[in-house]
Amino acid sequence: MLNQRDYDSFNHVVLLKACPSHGAFEVLPVTIQNLDLVKLRMSETSRIAFGGRRAVPPNNSNAAEDDLPTLELQGVVPRGVNLQEFLNVTSIHLFKERWDTNKVDHHTDKYENNKLIVRRGQSFYIQIDFNRPYDPRRDLFRVEYVIGRYPQENKGTYIPVPIVSELQSGKWGAKIVMREDRSVRLSVQSSPECIVGKFRMYVAVWTPYGIIRTSRNPETDTYILFNPWCEDDAVYLDNEKEREEYVLNDIGVIFYGEVNDIKTRSWSYGQFEDGILDTCLYVMDRAQMDLSGRGNPIKVSRVGSAMVNAKDDEGVLVGSWDNIYAYGVPPSAWTGSVDILLEYQSSENPVRYGQCWVFAGVFNTFLRCLGIPARIVTNYFSAHDNDANLQMDIFLEEDGNVNSKLTKDSVWNYHCWNEAWMTRPDLPVGFGGWQAVDSTPQENSDGMYRCGPASVQAIKHGHVCFQFDAPFVFAEVNSDLIYITAKKDGTHVVENVDATHIGKLIVTKQIGGDGMMDITDTYKFQEGQEEERLALETALMYGAKKPLNTEGVMKSRSKVDMDFEVENAVLGKDLKLTITFRNNSHNHYTITAYLSANITFYTGVSKAEFKKETFDVTLEPLSFKKEAVLIQAGEYMGQLLEQASLHFFVTARINETRDVLAKQKSTVLTIPKLIIKVSLSVSSWNREKGTQTYCSCVHVCACVCV
């Protein structure tokens, strides 16, 4: 068997023949013709593979491998030299059991994975056994870590770890902490900026004739993750309870429903389950993310936000909001991320189907599994700004009805996304910490459906000029709801501005419990405060598109106020709307009002209008009047769908002033409890009295069927 190597641009070419009897290598003669043939074939391969565009192919797959040579010889090896007589590695111990110090100290003992898993920037222990005692005066060796197929030291994909007397913070190094007989124990420290992924490990020993290297051994593969416990890591989190919650907790609670009827669902993240770590690395491989960027949490979270949805890149989950789930699983049937991720890797196809909380649940698993602190947040009355003008535009006809053709923005009853904790060296000081990242496919960002990471602190202060996708997230939580009349002459008149409807409540799971934690004030100042209006003005200055063609000034506030209340809606029951008009002037007014009742998806998109009603109201000076509208169960029951809500839109035109009043509200149907009564008969035998007693009881169970 011939082994052929090229060194220093063919300055040294060695042909060796392996001798199985004693493990040495015999030097064979090399002809000029053979050398020219080697050069020609390697140049042709390079030209075909890279097409002249780059010297080295892209290194974008953790799974792809190209083994390092076991021999790197320099010059000619004399005949009869036995390389096995030099220092050779016989075995390597990584202390990778769950109870071993490596996994315990690195908080990786929960992973159901028999490989060594460590966190970057923190030392760990390995032991190397040699064929004879190690002598530092004449023996020289080093540990090497390699990732991907085309390793390069300057890209961080080939890491030679030197043996040093003292470990230095922030640098790779290996210190001998024990020498015993033929064994050497090392304390190895990785860089806090190291690539995150699965590395192949080698041990290289120097000889007078070159390098002898251990063979590829999957048992020595080492996973290196982000490290929230390391102060030098970009994801460092300085609170232990928060680290336990946002990195180590594998069970969570996701909030949904609507702001007056908040519901919860449990979610199993399963970031430590067997196969999940490999699947998360596979997700980045599918994205063809360059390995050199996988140590940057900004890039990793941005790639993850694109890959968790399958909108444009064959990612993990297909979204569906039309209540049709053929050939897949309804979003509400999922209870965790593990089955979704494992199915994605095994089938190599997107999994069907998900909605916002499913995307958020899977994305949370991805982030926590890799070591990035993450949590799911829910925003109630979440705006979807389709035209990037940082406001929700509701267009009205001149008679007060909603113009559905022009109204493109929508308001979701709730929307879930993720927050990831990291520094932001690409932004000014102060904008690190929690970053909003959203994998639900809503709007295109730099050519792909993804969102974030956007600094939550920047969003709060309206600094939407900072990357990534801050204007969209700002609009979700703090945009104004603007009612605009589209006139027949093509102009638009702003009739009313509702500054408090969007982002009513933003919540996440509390630390160490299943309760709700209000984090609204991390995204926005309190409604009505000067800081809140200033943040909006700043956002409009930095991030809004050109405003609509309006008449320049908004109409003055009307002398008539309108509001309405919806009584608690129970599934299958009638309900009543009460609309109140209040005249604050000394004038007499007549009003024409319109009610539009719709079945809407939780995303705020209307499925069907089930009731439309017009009525007239006469208002005396300084008076108020109430109008009641009955909604019968038969009017909406036939249109219901999963997570549907009843959305009511009331507009009113004051005939004397032509002012338009508008209000909208949603309500979620309450599902009645099902009472189950079970009769039980129990008998007991009294041995002393020789009697038997019978007892009948009724067990009552109340449950809600969803």
Beta strands, then each sheet from edge to edge (+ up, - down):
strand 1: 2-7
strand 2: 12-18
strand 3: 25-28
strand 4: 71-73
strand 5: 89-93
strand 6: 116-119
strand 7: 123-130
strand 8: 141-146
strand 9: 158-161
strand 10: 173-180
strand 11: 183-189
strand 12: 197-207
strand 13: 210-213
strand 14: 222-225
strand 15: 251-258
strand 16: 261-268
strand 17: 317-319
strand 18: 351-354
strand 19: 374-384
strand 20: 391-396
strand 21: 410-422
strand 22: 433-438
strand 23: 444-445
strand 24: 448-449
strand 25: 451-455
strand 26: 480-486
strand 27: 492-498
strand 28: 505-509
strand 29: 516-518
strand 30: 560-566
strand 31: 575-583
strand 32: 589-600
strand 33: 606-619
strand 34: 624-631
strand 35: 645-654
strand 36: 660-667
strand 37: 673-686
strand 38: 691-704
sheet 1: 1+ 2- 3+
sheet 2: 4+ 13- 12+ 8- 9+
sheet 3: 4+ 13- 12+ 14- 6-
sheet 4: 5+ 7- 11+ 10-
sheet 5: 15+ 16-
sheet 6: 17+ 18+
sheet 7: 25+ 22- 21+ 19- 28+ 29-
sheet 8: 20+ 26+ 27-
sheet 9: 23+ 24-
sheet 10: 30+ 31- 34+
sheet 11: 33+ 32- 35+ 36-
sheet 12: 37+ 38-
end
